Amino acid sequence: RMPPQESFASRLRATRSARDLDKTQLAARIRVKVRTLSNWEAGETEPSASNIAALCDALRVSADYLLCRTDNEDGLRPGMVIMNLDAVRAAEVEGGQGAILG
């Protein structure tokens, strides 16, 4: 039997706690009512995309982490490729097709 998957609500609650923030402090940082934050942590309601972004900024984690898409706080998942977009654009400008970036 597989363990139950962590929910957004429990991840939010655990991350807030790990940052030593109480609900009042986090709610003030992201400019929502404490009741709103409590509802998110209880799984009663879900935040908007802009509130998820604010939560991520305040808690210093990625949206993928907060949304339980990865267990890495920086949001990286196994097999994920990170590209430097400036380097990609420079290679395209130089006419390089299939350029390998290091």
N, C-alpha and C positions, 0 to 999 in steps of 0.2 A: 504493500500500500504506500502511495506517495504522500509525503507530508503536505498539509494544506498550504496553498500558495499565499504568500504575504499580500495584503491588500494595500491600496494607496493609503487608507485611513491609518492602518497600523504602522506603515513606513513613515508617514508624516509624524505621528505621535512619537515613535522611537527616535527619529532624527532630531526633532525638537528637544526631546529629553537629553539626547547625547550632546547637544549644543548648550546644555544648561540654561535653556530658556523656558520660562513658564508661558502659559497661553497669553497672558496679558502682554508680556514683552513682545512675543512674536506677532500678535495681532496688531500692536502699535507699529511695529516695523513695516508691516505690509498694508497698514491702513484699512483694516477690517474690524468689525466688532468681535469681541471675544466669543460671543455666541456663534458667530459664523464659523470661526476656527474650530470651536467645539463640535459643531455639526459635521465639519469635514473629518475631524478625528474620530467621530463616532460612526462615520460612514452613512450619515443621514442625508447629506447633500455633497455635491462635488464642486470644486472651484472652477471658475472660468479659466480659459487659457492665460489671460493676463494675470490672474491671481496665482496660477501655477508658476508662471515666470517670476513673480514677486517672491513666492515661497522659495524657489530655487536660489534666487539671489540672496535672500535673507539667511538661508540655511547652508549656502555654499555647496550645493549639490546640483547635479544635472536633472533635467526633467525625466530622462530615462530612468534614473535611480529612484526618484520620487514616485514614478508611475510603475515601479517594480518590473521594468523591462531589462534591468541589469542589477547586479549586486555591487557594482563598482560605483562609488560616489561620483566619479568624474564622468560617468556615462558610457565608458568604453565597454564593448562586448567582445567576447572571443571572435576572432576572424574579422573584426571591423578594420577597415582601411581608413587611415587619416591622410589627407592630402593637404599640402600647402597650396592654397588656391593662387597665391601670387606666383609661385613657381610654375604652376600649370599654365597660367596666362602668359608668363614670360616664354615658356617653351612653345606655346601656340604662336606667339608673335614672331618668334625666330623661325617659324615654319617647321619646327620639329614635329614630325608625326611619329607617334609611338615612343616619344622621349621617355627615358627612364629617369625618374627623379630620385635623388639620394638624400 
